[in-house]
Amino acid sequence: MRKHYKRFACVLSAAIVAVQTLALYTQSILPDHYYVAAGETLTINSALPITSQASRGSMPVEVYSAAGNSYNVDLRLPYGVEIKQVQVQVVDREMVVPGGTPFGIKMFTEGVIVVGMSDIASGGTSSNPAKMAGVRVGDIITAMDGNTVQTNEDVGRIVMASKGNPVRIDLERNGEPMTCQMQPVKSDDGVYRAGIWVRDSSAGIGTLTYYNPSTDVFAGLGHAICDIDTGDIMPLHSGEIVDVTITGVHRGTSGSPGELRGSFTGDTTGELLINSQVGIFGTGGQPDTALEPVPLALRYEVVEGPATILCTLDDKGPQEYSISIEKVSIAENNPTKNMVIRVTDPRLLEKTGGIVQGMSGSPILQGGKLVGAVTHVFVNDPTRGYGIFAENMEKMSSSVEQRRK
């Protein structure tokens, strides 16, 4: 009998440890904050049966159902196993017009980005003044000798005017301001040089995710515009989006991502105000389509299963193609790779091979709501890629409003 009791105790102890481990793991991956639409309650879409209820001492959640309220709920596993307490903020449901239309991006940086360095040959020796002064690739030069720097030409002019005298450089590195002194050298061709290559602008093609008619704000890409050499987010000084005509599609294959090919028409449709980790944002950019506004989904409403994307591959405008959302991750530690998606539509697979460059920002629709946008393609499997929650993009809209004031 004792042997049976001992065995039972071991099994029970192992079960308790397993449940506690599961609760701790679930606690680590679930966000501490959630948004819910006014009049609705929080539901956790998970492989685990997680329930939510008002925290002890709180009023019923129905009391807080109006936008602007916030309250705490306890998340639990079956049998009352508590996971964590989270904060819920009630917001109005946004209605947005889905995009799917391509646009051209023209942007100029706030300062210039150091993208490379090269030694200067002078009198039989070689040196690199900028490197010796402590400048690094990826630094953003904002001023030289007290003069604001916005273009490559600004840098060349100030360096040349120094006549070899020390130049004060104000720069940013990883968001932190720094100052250094650099002494240009006169190269063998008679020109004073700093030994750096800088970039002041960028251009490319992306896809509009949505337009909010109530605020005149657009969102696109679902990721930042980054410098091709450094990989850093390019600081935005000014920019615009312009109409694009798609002229062709280079089909993607394993190990070789495809791309949309197009040309700028020159017609400006919107002002670019923010280049952020979760996409680009600005005013204007209303899509020239007959699409009606749809509700913008919050992260807890996105589920694994069938969905569609809108994208433009030719002169027929945005078309809807079927995909499957294979995985949903609501963890807060990665704001852009929230979903793993797979293209399932035979028409899209035949035309593009799956996801191609230029489709970033293509809206993802599920259950009549805008749930997210395409962001990245898997290089070794172009039929699959990542998506971002629409909620994460919408959070940036308030920043657009502040920039506009």
Secondary structure, DSSP 8 states (H G I E B T S, - for coil): -HHHHHHHHHHHHHHHHHHHHHHHHHHHHS-SEEEEETT------SSS--EEEE-TT---GGGG-STT-EEEEEEEEGGGEEEEEEEEEEE---EEEE---EEEEEEEEEEEEEEEE--EEETTEEE-HHHHHT--TT-EEEEETTEE--SHHHHHHHHHHTTTS-EEEEEEETTEEEEEEE--EE-TTS-EE-SEEEEEEEEEEEEEEEEETTTTEEEESSS--B-TTT--B--EEEEEEEEEEEEEEE--BTTB--EEEEEEEEEEEEEEEEEETTEEEEEE---SS----EEB--GGG--SEEEEEEE--STT--EEEEEEEEEE---TT-SS--EEEEE--HHHHHHHSS--BT-TT-EEEETTEEEEEEEEEETTEEEEEEEEEHHHHHTTHHHHHHHH-
